[in-house]
């Protein structure tokens, strides 16, 4: 193998490693929010807990997309975050396989899937256009609600499959509007934060790689 090929291989390996660390970091932050704040809001039966935690999730996913520019990998943030939900059961003394854990974990995965499906084709506009980011936030919010309704219906806990178009639209608007509004607002904030942090973040990686890896791995 030539020197240039070795360098290319090392560069690709380093890029993969950085991306994996990024997924773990952002997914873990999201998971800790869900395990702590999400669990608390669920226990007090707060009406808009889904909008708040879902909005924070969109901010985290938006910041990841800005900093790593890998929208198709966002779903894996949801996988990491969902794995943290059993921690919520331990913190608040609930059964690990209860709806307290299973339902939010399912919602996390569906939010990540919806965000990935929406932002991936809009990525170029997402980076440069506020309108595209607003459209992405609204679309991801409503799509999350629809996907959850479909999953609940498939699991025998909803009636989505038996509803007509009017009933489905009404349900999507009822369940998804709060998330669409909160998610869009916090997505814009997450994009702003990610944009501000990105130069310094990657400069740290270039100038002090050992500190970069140590700090991100610790996080």
C-alpha distance (Angstrom), angle and dihedral (degrees) to the residues before:
residue distance angle dihedral
X1 . . .
X2 3.80 . .
X3 3.79 123.3 .
X4 3.81 91.6 -109.2
X5 3.80 91.8 51.9
X6 3.80 90.6 49.5
X7 3.79 90.2 51.1
X8 3.81 91.1 48.4
X9 3.80 90.7 50.3
X10 3.79 92.2 49.2
X11 3.80 90.7 47.2
X12 3.79 91.7 51.0
X13 3.80 91.6 47.1
X14 3.81 90.9 50.2
X15 3.81 90.5 48.9
X16 3.80 91.7 51.4
X17 3.80 91.0 47.9
X18 3.82 92.2 50.0
X19 3.79 90.8 49.9
X20 3.81 92.8 48.9
X21 3.80 90.4 50.0
X22 3.81 89.5 49.0
X23 3.80 91.6 52.2
X24 3.81 90.6 49.3
X25 3.80 93.4 47.4
X26 3.80 98.1 46.4
X27 3.80 92.9 38.7
X28 3.80 91.2 50.3
X29 3.80 92.7 50.3
X30 3.80 89.6 50.3
X31 3.80 90.7 46.6
X32 3.80 93.3 51.1
X33 3.81 90.6 51.0
X34 3.80 89.7 51.8
X35 3.80 93.5 45.1
X36 3.81 94.1 50.6
X37 3.81 112.8 23.0
X38 3.80 94.4 25.8
X39 3.79 92.5 50.9
X40 3.80 92.5 48.1
X41 3.81 93.3 49.8
X42 3.81 90.1 48.2
X43 3.81 92.6 53.0
X44 3.82 93.5 51.2
X45 3.83 90.1 46.3
X46 3.80 93.2 -124.0
X47 3.79 107.4 -171.8
X48 3.80 96.9 -138.8
X49 3.80 99.7 39.3
X50 3.81 90.7 120.6
X51 3.79 92.1 53.0
X52 3.80 92.9 49.3
X53 3.80 98.2 45.4
X54 3.80 91.6 37.4
X55 3.79 90.4 50.4
X56 3.80 91.6 51.1
X57 3.79 88.0 48.6
X58 3.80 90.7 54.6
X59 3.80 90.0 50.7
X60 3.81 90.5 52.7
X61 3.80 93.1 45.4
X62 3.80 90.9 46.6
X63 3.80 92.0 51.6
X64 3.81 90.5 49.2
X65 3.81 91.6 52.0
X66 3.80 91.6 50.0
X67 3.79 94.6 47.9
X68 3.81 100.2 39.9
X69 3.82 101.7 23.2
X70 3.79 91.5 -143.6
X71 3.82 105.0 122.0
X72 3.81 92.8 164.2
X73 3.81 89.7 63.6
X74 3.81 95.6 55.6
X75 3.80 92.0 96.7
X76 3.80 89.2 68.6
X77 3.80 89.5 61.0
X78 3.78 86.0 61.4
X79 3.81 91.4 50.4
X80 3.81 91.1 54.0
X81 3.81 92.1 44.4
X82 3.81 92.7 49.2
X83 3.80 90.0 53.7
X84 3.81 88.0 62.1
X85 3.82 94.6 60.3
X86 3.84 94.8 87.5
X87 3.81 85.0 61.9
X88 3.80 86.8 62.7
X89 3.81 89.2 57.3
X90 3.80 90.8 52.4
X91 3.80 92.8 47.7
X92 3.80 95.2 49.2
X93 3.80 99.4 32.3
X94 3.79 98.3 -112.9
X95 3.83 129.8 141.0
X96 3.80 111.1 -88.9
X97 3.83 94.0 -130.2
X98 3.80 96.4 41.3
X99 3.84 124.4 116.4
X100 3.82 85.1 -101.8
X101 3.82 86.6 73.2
X102 3.80 106.7 20.9
X103 3.82 98.4 51.0
X104 3.83 96.9 50.0
X105 3.82 91.2 42.3
X106 3.81 89.1 54.1
X107 3.81 90.4 47.6
X108 3.82 90.6 51.1
X109 3.80 92.0 54.2
X110 3.79 92.1 46.9
X111 3.82 92.6 48.0
X112 3.80 89.3 52.4
X113 3.81 91.3 47.0
X114 3.81 92.4 48.5
X115 3.80 92.3 48.0
X116 3.80 91.4 48.9
X117 3.80 93.2 48.9
X118 3.80 92.4 48.6
X119 3.81 102.7 39.9
X120 3.82 99.4 40.6
X121 3.83 95.3 69.8
X122 3.82 91.2 37.5
X123 3.79 95.6 47.9
X124 3.81 99.2 115.6
X125 3.78 92.4 48.6
X126 3.80 90.9 40.0
X127 3.79 90.4 63.1
X128 3.79 97.1 46.6
X129 3.80 108.6 25.6
X130 3.80 130.0 64.7
X131 3.80 88.8 -160.5
X132 3.79 90.6 57.3
X133 3.80 91.0 49.9
X134 3.80 91.3 49.5
X135 3.80 90.2 48.2
X136 3.81 89.8 48.8
X137 3.80 92.7 50.5
X138 3.79 94.3 48.6
X139 3.80 93.5 44.1
X140 3.81 93.9 46.9
X141 3.80 91.0 48.8
X142 3.78 94.9 53.2
X143 3.80 93.6 39.3
X144 3.82 90.0 53.3
X145 3.80 90.2 54.2
X146 3.81 91.8 47.9
X147 3.81 93.7 48.1
X148 3.81 91.0 49.6
X149 3.81 91.3 49.7
X150 3.80 90.3 50.2
X151 3.81 91.8 49.0
X152 3.81 92.2 47.5
X153 3.79 90.2 50.0
X154 3.80 91.5 49.6
X155 3.81 89.3 50.7
X156 3.80 91.5 51.9
X157 3.81 94.6 -107.6
X158 3.80 98.8 104.1
X159 3.79 143.3 36.2
X160 3.81 101.5 -132.4
X161 3.81 92.8 120.2
X162 3.81 92.6 56.4
X163 3.80 97.0 44.8
X164 3.78 126.8 99.5
X165 3.81 125.5 -127.9
X166 3.81 94.5 -89.1
X167 3.80 93.2 51.3
X168 3.79 91.8 47.4
X169 3.80 93.2 50.0
X170 3.81 90.8 47.8
X171 3.80 91.7 49.6
X172 3.81 92.2 47.8
X173 3.80 91.4 50.7
X174 3.79 92.4 45.8
X175 3.79 96.5 47.4
X176 3.78 100.2 31.7
X177 3.80 106.8 41.9
X178 3.81 97.1 79.6
X179 3.81 91.1 48.1
X180 3.81 91.6 45.3
X181 3.81 91.5 53.0
X182 3.81 97.8 42.0
X183 3.78 91.8 38.9
X184 3.79 93.7 52.0
X185 3.81 93.1 48.8
X186 3.80 93.8 48.0
X187 3.79 92.6 41.0
X188 3.80 88.7 59.0
X189 3.80 88.9 49.3
X190 3.80 91.8 48.3
X191 3.80 90.7 49.8
X192 3.81 90.2 50.9
X193 3.81 93.1 48.9
X194 3.80 92.0 46.1
X195 3.80 91.2 49.6
X196 3.81 91.6 51.0
X197 3.80 94.5 46.3
X198 3.80 99.1 41.8
X199 3.85 99.7 81.2
X200 3.80 94.3 48.6
X201 3.79 91.8 40.9
X202 3.80 94.1 56.4
X203 3.79 92.8 38.2
X204 3.80 88.0 58.3
X205 3.80 89.0 51.6
X206 3.79 91.7 51.8
X207 3.79 99.6 42.4
X208 3.81 101.4 32.8
X209 3.81 107.8 20.3
X210 3.81 94.3 164.7
X211 3.81 91.1 55.1
X212 3.80 90.3 44.8
X213 3.79 93.7 53.9
X214 3.79 93.7 41.4
X215 3.81 94.3 50.5
X216 3.80 96.0 44.2
X217 3.79 93.0 44.7
X218 3.82 91.0 49.2
X219 3.80 90.1 50.0
